[in-house]
Amino acid sequence: MNFRISRSERGGFTLVELLVVIAIIGVLVGLLLPAVQAAREAARRMSCSNNFKQIGLGIHNYHSAFSQLPTHGTGTTNYGIGYDEAVGASNRYADRTNHNNSRLSMLVGILPFVEQQGLWEVISNPYNDGTNQFRPMGPTPENIRYEPWSTELPAYRCPSDPGSGLPALGRTNYAACVGDSSWGTSMWRHSDFSTPQTCLQQTQASLRGLFVNFQKKQFRDCLDGLSNTIAMGEICTYLGDQDSRASISSDDLGGNSGTLETMRDAPLSCRGSLDPERPRYWGTDGTAESPDGGRGYRWADASALYTSCMTILPPNSELCSGTNPSALTVVGSMSSYHQGGCHVLMGDGAVKFVTDSINAGNSSNGQVWLEGTGVQAPGSESPYGLWGSLGTRASKEVISEEF
């Protein structure tokens, strides 16, 4: 018996076959998408590392040219160029238009050494915005009318960080490491920093990193070895989402009296303001500060919130501060939008990825300072394990662990 199949019966898919094909394609896309995203993040992470290497090379070239590290906290004052003791600690963070109050970060100084000679020429010469005539080296870094401070530089940005635009001026993801203590990073409106002499005494005891605010440092000051000392760390900028790593809680020091002494002796003071269901974010009682109190919001500003980092709390820990974080001391660790850790730039120019699980000692320990005792005594080993030891330049710790 012969069967004849019509032309219409020989062509096309049935509905069931079509649905099966669509389902298979959907499964394949679902399997491939994470791999594609992972590959893209790997590329962004590599680009971030390369940016850091270029900054490290710029620091070394700067040191070769001037026999010192770029100063973190420098610029112009009413008294001329450079840091001047006559300014006084109480006026260090005042806003000015006719000078920058020596508030410029080390990222400004290395501009000619990271292929930003054009921008450096603008900054180092008088600048007219059509209304104001700014002197060379510009005003203090919060001034939005001074275009160089609001210029965002790709060399200072990590591609994994999606932050952009106001209220930030020019964002940065790379910050100077000032060591394993935050006591004295601001030198602002505190009885212990009331005169230049007390400022110097306090900072010599507590600021033990490769960079020290307002002070000139050299590679030879790094007695622990450049390969054992963190020069800079990666930070994530604030995206307006109450991320505790990149914003300050409006619940002053987690409700712990709001004094700088509290933060010095108890670095975990702000942890009570975290959302217990989302530990990386502030809770309803600790809503993030705004509008401009965001991490990394001003690349030109040496204030601790914007371009400084410490090895006190482990990587990707919360920021902790009292009121007015743009001027006051913060306990600010390193952080990133990479999975599981962040990049650090070592003193010898090497870039390494540090995981969140690095040995960070006991985070409840108080910080080292001039009148501290026990683990807080000047000259003692870092209270914060391997992580703290990597942040100090001359505490004579032996770094024998891999990280």
Disulfide bonds with the S-S distance in Angstrom:
Cys270-Cys320 2.09
